Amino acid sequence: MRRIDYDTEQYQDYARGRALTEQQLQTWISAFRAVLPDQRPLAGLDVGSGTGRFTPALARAFGPVTGVEPSVRMREMALAQSQHPGARYLAGSAEDMPVPSGSADYALMFLSWHHVQDKPRAARELARVLRPAGRLLLRANFSDHHPRPWWLEHFPRGLEVDTSLFQPLHEVIAMFTSAGWRVAGFGTVTEPSSGTRADMLERLRLRTLSFFAHLTPDELETGFHRLEQVVAANPGAPAPVFAEPLLTLERC
């Protein structure tokens, strides 16, 4: 996939384009709580933390969290809006995290796995930084378990292009198991609606999804035109919900 440079693309609009409602955020926190140990505090890593849309919520729910993010601009925005003393942000990537070995109880990667350039190295690095039995919460899309959001079908080659950005589930599992992990669980989480269809269209226009970088200008124009027509027919209707995959891995 084309690598997105978040220091020159998307960073200004990312927080707005990818914002979660409080209800959506709590739905994810509940899903994470269900697969994490009961003790508190838990030391966490938010790997590919971006503008920090999860990091403070993780700190509130579980304990101190370190956001690891390669983009300078994204880290600056996270720091500017961070409101929890238990959340901090460091420069780094999934392949190279500036934290001690065995220092975290869990790591979250929320829609960041497909950006990782050297995935086998990242699987080993994640194993390094977690304690034995530490858990990785991998919210990723998989080519054979694709959530198919409602708006995607309106773009030419929409599903084909988006699916091509992701690995099949068995390939991801094989990569991690060869690096000292086991599968602890796999399921889906359905977020509450993000608002109306018109609200969602406005966020999509910001193009803060990797998918849009892989379409031609003509495909973008056609897709948004089709989507605008669909939304115009009932702009106040709630944006449809869909099930999103969550793979939980445990460090052996």
Residue pairs with C-beta under 8 A, 6 or more apart in sequence:
1 114
1 164
1 165
1 210
1 214
2 213
2 214
3 115
3 117
4 10
4 115
4 210
4 213
6 14
6 50
6 70
6 71
6 73
6 74
7 71
7 72
7 73
7 74
9 213
10 17
10 207
10 208
11 51
11 71
11 73
11 74
11 77
13 206
13 207
13 208
14 50
14 51
14 74
14 77
14 208
15 51
15 53
15 77
15 81
16 203
16 206
16 208
17 203
17 204
17 206
17 207
17 208
17 209
18 50
18 51
18 53
18 203
18 208
19 53
19 203
20 28
20 53
20 191
20 194
21 192
21 194
21 195
23 192
24 191
24 192
24 194
25 53
25 54
25 57
27 189
27 190
27 191
27 192
28 54
28 110
28 139
28 189
28 191
29 57
29 58
29 61
31 189
31 246
32 58
32 61
32 62
32 108
32 137
33 61
33 62
35 135
35 137
35 184
35 185
35 246
35 248
36 42
36 62
36 105
36 106
36 135
36 137
37 105
37 135
40 62
40 63
41 62
41 63
41 64
42 62
42 63
42 105
42 106
43 63
43 64
43 65
43 103
43 104
43 105
44 58
44 59
44 62
44 63
44 64
44 65
44 66
44 104
44 105
44 106
44 107
44 108
45 65
45 66
45 67
45 68
45 97
45 99
45 104
45 106
45 107
45 108
45 129
46 52
46 54
46 55
46 58
46 65
46 66
46 67
46 68
46 107
46 108
46 110
47 68
47 94
47 97
47 107
47 108
47 109
47 112
47 126
48 68
48 69
48 93
48 94
48 109
48 110
48 111
48 112
48 113
48 115
48 116
49 55
49 67
49 68
49 69
49 74
49 75
49 78
49 89
50 69
50 71
50 74
50 78
50 112
51 74
51 77
51 78
51 81
52 67
52 77
52 78
52 79
52 81
52 82
52 87
52 89
54 108
54 110
55 65
55 67
55 78
55 82
55 84
55 87
55 89
56 65
56 82
56 83
56 84
56 87
58 65
58 87
58 108
59 65
59 84
59 86
59 87
60 84
60 86
62 106
63 86
64 86
64 87
64 88
65 86
65 87
65 88
66 88
66 89
66 90
66 99
66 104
67 75
67 78
67 87
67 88
67 89
67 90
68 89
68 90
68 91
68 92
68 93
68 94
68 97
68 98
68 99
69 75
69 78
69 89
69 90
69 91
69 92
70 91
70 92
70 93
72 91
75 89
75 91
78 89
79 89
82 89
90 97
90 98
90 99
91 98
92 98
92 99
93 116
93 122
94 109
94 112
94 113
94 116
94 122
94 125
94 126
95 116
95 117
95 118
95 121
95 122
95 125
96 125
97 125
97 129
99 129
100 129
101 128
101 129
102 128
102 129
102 130
102 131
102 132
103 129
103 131
104 129
104 130
104 131
104 134
105 130
105 131
105 134
105 135
106 130
106 134
106 135
106 136
106 137
107 126
107 129
107 130
107 134
107 135
107 136
107 137
108 136
108 137
108 139
109 136
109 137
109 138
109 139
109 140
110 137
110 139
111 139
111 140
111 141
113 119
113 138
113 140
113 172
114 140
114 141
114 165
114 166
114 167
114 210
115 210
116 122
119 167
119 175
120 175
120 178
120 179
123 175
123 176
123 178
123 179
123 181
124 179
124 180
126 136
126 251
127 179
127 180
127 181
127 251
130 136
130 251
131 251
132 251
132 252
133 250
133 251
134 250
134 251
135 184
135 248
135 249
135 250
135 251
136 176
136 181
136 248
136 249
136 250
136 251
137 246
137 248
138 172
138 246
138 247
138 248
138 249
139 189
139 244
139 245
139 246
139 247
140 166
140 172
140 245
140 247
141 147
141 162
141 165
141 166
141 244
141 245
142 166
142 167
142 168
142 169
142 172
142 245
143 163
143 164
143 166
143 167
143 168
144 168
144 169
144 170
145 169
145 245
146 159
146 162
146 163
146 166
147 188
147 242
147 243
147 244
147 245
148 159
148 242
149 242
150 239
150 240
150 242
151 200
151 201
151 204
151 227
152 158
152 159
152 162
152 211
153 159
154 223
154 226
154 227
154 230
155 161
155 215
155 219
155 220
155 222
155 223
155 226
155 227
156 215
156 218
156 219
156 222
156 223
157 215
157 219
158 211
158 223
161 211
161 214
161 215
162 211
164 214
165 210
165 211
165 214
169 186
169 245
169 247
172 247
173 183
173 247
176 183
176 249
177 183
180 251
180 252
181 249
181 250
181 251
181 252
182 249
182 250
182 252
183 247
183 248
183 249
183 250
184 248
184 249
184 250
185 246
185 247
185 248
186 245
186 246
186 247
186 248
187 245
187 246
188 243
188 244
188 245
188 246
189 243
189 244
189 246
190 241
190 242
190 243
190 244
191 241
191 244
192 241
193 238
193 239
193 240
193 241
194 200
194 203
194 239
195 238
195 239
196 235
196 236
196 237
196 238
196 239
197 230
197 231
197 234
197 235
197 236
197 237
197 238
197 239
198 231
198 235
198 236
199 239
200 239
201 227
201 228
201 231
204 224
204 227
205 224
207 213
207 220
212 220
215 223
